[in-house]
Amino acid sequence: MQIGDENASTSTWDCAGFDCIRSSFMKTHWAAASARFTTTFINSPSGNKCDVCDRLWFLRSLKPTNEKHLPLLNNAFPEEPEADFKLCGTCKKSLDSGKLSTLSRSNGFVYPPKQHGLPALDPISALLVSPRLPFMQIRRLRYDGSYGIIGRVPLCTR
C-alpha cells in the first residue's frame, strides 16, 4: 500500500507533536478540556476530609450541614462544633434519611495517629503503598468454558 504525499506529510511520525494533524476545531476543544482538567484536578485542593467519615475529598465535593442534621450530629460528636461540619455525598445522604453513616468516626472508623520518626517514602515505596482501583473481572470465556481475567488495574499515584 502506497501513501500519498499529502497523507505522508501529516503522519504522526513526521510531526514533532500532535498539533500538526489536529484541526482548529479539535485544538479548541482540546484546550478547553485541558483547562477544565487543570482547574478541576490539578489546581483544586484535594486534602479536605469529610467530618463524619474522615475520607478525603475535593473541596467542591463537600457540602455544609443542614439544620435538620444538627441533632443527630450533636449526639454522635458531642464535643465538636457540628455547624462547621463538611459532609461528603454519602454521609449527607444518610443524614438526610435520618441515620448516621455506617463508616462514621463514631462507629469506630478512625485512622490511627501518624507516628513521628517515620522516614519519608522513596518513589518505589510510594507506588507500593498507593491505592489501587480494581476494575478487573473474572469472566467466563466464550468457547472453551474456561475463565479469564478481563480489565486493568489503574494505579493512583497521588
Secondary structure as GFF3:
##gff-version 3
##sequence-region A 1 158
A	DSSP	alpha_helix	5	9	.	.	.	ID=ss1
A	DSSP	alpha_helix	24	37	.	.	.	ID=ss2
A	DSSP	pi_helix	38	42	.	.	.	ID=ss3
A	DSSP	beta_strand	48	49	.	.	.	ID=ss4
A	DSSP	beta_strand	56	57	.	.	.	ID=ss5
A	DSSP	three_ten_helix	59	61	.	.	.	ID=ss6
A	DSSP	beta_strand	63	64	.	.	.	ID=ss7
A	DSSP	three_ten_helix	67	69	.	.	.	ID=ss8
A	DSSP	alpha_helix	70	76	.	.	.	ID=ss9
A	DSSP	three_ten_helix	82	84	.	.	.	ID=ss10
A	DSSP	beta_strand	86	87	.	.	.	ID=ss11
A	DSSP	alpha_helix	89	96	.	.	.	ID=ss12
A	DSSP	three_ten_helix	105	107	.	.	.	ID=ss13
A	DSSP	alpha_helix	123	129	.	.	.	ID=ss14
A	DSSP	beta_strand	137	140	.	.	.	ID=ss15
A	DSSP	beta_strand	147	150	.	.	.	ID=ss16
###
